[in-house]
Amino acid sequence: MAKGVTKDNIIIYPIGRKVAEKVAKMGLKSAGTFLELAEKPNSEECRNIAVEIEKLWLNNDIDRVEMIYHHFKKCRKSDSYTKNLSTNRFRYRIESR
């Protein structure tokens, strides 16, 4: 029986203070605190997050991975993007390591 998407089965990896505050305000499940990553990007920490998500996905603990990010163009304008990373191509890339 399909469960559907609810707040209980969404995990957010909030990068930065504003996202963390919004996740808490909305009552969503946070996978941790990554406040410093927005201010001081760190490839090792990003890799650790990616490996954690990869394990969850390969173990079928999660069935979809989406990355939501903003691209700031000017002070008053930004665009939001969503990328679905749960494609067969993504799975092949991960498993081929």
C-alpha atoms as a printed R data frame, in Angstrom:
   type eleno elety resid chain resno      x      y       z
1  ATOM     1    CA   MET     A     1  0.000  0.000   0.000
2  ATOM     2    CA   ALA     A     2  1.485  3.310  -1.060
3  ATOM     3    CA   LYS     A     3  2.076  5.610   1.831
4  ATOM     4    CA   GLY     A     4  2.307  8.896  -0.029
5  ATOM     5    CA   VAL     A     5  4.439 11.883   0.806
6  ATOM     6    CA   THR     A     6  3.962 13.384   4.244
7  ATOM     7    CA   LYS     A     7  6.122 15.473   6.586
8  ATOM     8    CA   ASP     A     8  7.068 12.240   8.344
9  ATOM     9    CA   ASN     A     9  8.816 10.744   5.311
10 ATOM    10    CA   ILE     A    10 10.715 13.790   4.037
11 ATOM    11    CA   ILE     A    11 14.285 14.346   5.199
12 ATOM    12    CA   ILE     A    12 15.888 17.744   4.614
13 ATOM    13    CA   TYR     A    13 19.624 18.418   4.615
14 ATOM    14    CA   PRO     A    14 19.506 22.181   5.251
15 ATOM    15    CA   ILE     A    15 22.609 24.031   4.089
16 ATOM    16    CA   GLY     A    16 22.647 27.484   5.685
17 ATOM    17    CA   ARG     A    17 20.799 29.358   8.399
18 ATOM    18    CA   LYS     A    18 17.753 30.483   6.386
19 ATOM    19    CA   VAL     A    19 16.978 26.969   5.169
20 ATOM    20    CA   ALA     A    20 17.454 25.503   8.667
21 ATOM    21    CA   GLU     A    21 15.073 28.092  10.126
22 ATOM    22    CA   LYS     A    22 12.447 27.376   7.443
23 ATOM    23    CA   VAL     A    23 12.730 23.603   7.980
24 ATOM    24    CA   ALA     A    24 12.189 24.055  11.728
25 ATOM    25    CA   LYS     A    25  9.276 26.459  11.195
26 ATOM    26    CA   MET     A    26  7.574 24.012   8.805
27 ATOM    27    CA   GLY     A    27  8.062 21.104  11.214
28 ATOM    28    CA   LEU     A    28 10.055 19.031   8.725
29 ATOM    29    CA   LYS     A    29 12.612 16.391   9.686
30 ATOM    30    CA   SER     A    30 16.182 17.704   9.502
31 ATOM    31    CA   ALA     A    31 19.129 15.370   8.923
32 ATOM    32    CA   GLY     A    32 21.448 17.650  10.858
33 ATOM    33    CA   THR     A    33 22.888 21.100  11.183
34 ATOM    34    CA   PHE     A    34 24.995 22.324   8.289
35 ATOM    35    CA   LEU     A    35 24.999 26.052   9.035
36 ATOM    36    CA   GLU     A    36 28.695 26.621   8.396
37 ATOM    37    CA   LEU     A    37 28.624 24.963   4.979
38 ATOM    38    CA   ALA     A    38 26.853 27.905   3.332
39 ATOM    39    CA   GLU     A    39 29.388 30.415   4.645
40 ATOM    40    CA   LYS     A    40 32.510 28.274   4.275
41 ATOM    41    CA   PRO     A    41 31.979 25.580   1.628
42 ATOM    42    CA   ASN     A    42 33.911 22.421   2.423
43 ATOM    43    CA   SER     A    43 34.226 19.637  -0.133
44 ATOM    44    CA   GLU     A    44 34.811 16.945   2.520
45 ATOM    45    CA   GLU     A    45 31.606 17.807   4.392
46 ATOM    46    CA   CYS     A    46 29.670 17.915   1.101
47 ATOM    47    CA   ARG     A    47 31.078 14.502   0.235
48 ATOM    48    CA   ASN     A    48 30.026 13.127   3.643
49 ATOM    49    CA   ILE     A    49 26.469 14.321   3.068
50 ATOM    50    CA   ALA     A    50 26.428 12.812  -0.434
51 ATOM    51    CA   VAL     A    51 27.730  9.450   0.859
52 ATOM    52    CA   GLU     A    52 25.068  9.395   3.591
53 ATOM    53    CA   ILE     A    53 22.299 10.097   1.065
54 ATOM    54    CA   GLU     A    54 23.779  7.543  -1.325
55 ATOM    55    CA   LYS     A    55 23.662  4.822   1.356
56 ATOM    56    CA   LEU     A    56 20.049  5.636   2.208
57 ATOM    57    CA   TRP     A    57 19.076  5.465  -1.455
58 ATOM    58    CA   LEU     A    58 20.971  2.284  -2.286
59 ATOM    59    CA   ASN     A    59 19.446  0.582   0.795
60 ATOM    60    CA   ASN     A    60 15.991  1.661  -0.419
61 ATOM    61    CA   ASP     A    61 15.461  3.692   2.762
62 ATOM    62    CA   ILE     A    62 14.593  6.593   0.481
63 ATOM    63    CA   ASP     A    63 13.181  6.416  -3.028
64 ATOM    64    CA   ARG     A    64 13.792  9.917  -4.308
65 ATOM    65    CA   VAL     A    65 16.533 12.502  -3.983
66 ATOM    66    CA   GLU     A    66 15.964 16.111  -4.964
67 ATOM    67    CA   MET     A    67 18.339 19.014  -4.687
68 ATOM    68    CA   ILE     A    68 16.712 22.420  -4.317
69 ATOM    69    CA   TYR     A    69 18.942 25.439  -4.647
70 ATOM    70    CA   HIS     A    70 18.866 29.146  -5.408
71 ATOM    71    CA   HIS     A    71 20.918 30.990  -7.956
72 ATOM    72    CA   PHE     A    72 21.315 34.619  -6.940
73 ATOM    73    CA   LYS     A    73 21.543 36.959  -9.913
74 ATOM    74    CA   LYS     A    74 21.211 40.346  -8.256
75 ATOM    75    CA   CYS     A    75 20.512 41.637  -4.797
76 ATOM    76    CA   ARG     A    76 16.749 41.552  -5.292
77 ATOM    77    CA   LYS     A    77 16.445 38.674  -7.721
78 ATOM    78    CA   SER     A    78 17.103 34.952  -7.426
79 ATOM    79    CA   ASP     A    79 15.878 31.873  -9.221
80 ATOM    80    CA   SER     A    80 15.002 28.585  -7.525
81 ATOM    81    CA   TYR     A    81 15.776 25.247  -9.113
82 ATOM    82    CA   THR     A    82 14.934 21.641  -8.280
83 ATOM    83    CA   LYS     A    83 16.898 18.695  -9.650
84 ATOM    84    CA   ASN     A    84 15.659 15.129  -9.324
85 ATOM    85    CA   LEU     A    85 18.776 13.061  -8.681
86 ATOM    86    CA   SER     A    86 16.946  9.712  -8.454
87 ATOM    87    CA   THR     A    87 17.378  8.679 -12.073
88 ATOM    88    CA   ASN     A    88 18.817  5.443 -13.389
89 ATOM    89    CA   ARG     A    89 21.852  7.355 -14.642
90 ATOM    90    CA   PHE     A    90 22.509  8.622 -11.110
91 ATOM    91    CA   ARG     A    91 22.152  5.114  -9.721
92 ATOM    92    CA   TYR     A    92 24.591  3.730 -12.305
93 ATOM    93    CA   ARG     A    93 27.156  6.412 -11.506
94 ATOM    94    CA   ILE     A    94 26.971  5.663  -7.798
95 ATOM    95    CA   GLU     A    95 27.132  1.887  -8.171
96 ATOM    96    CA   SER     A    96 30.003  1.984 -10.653
97 ATOM    97    CA   ARG     A    97 32.537  3.321  -8.136
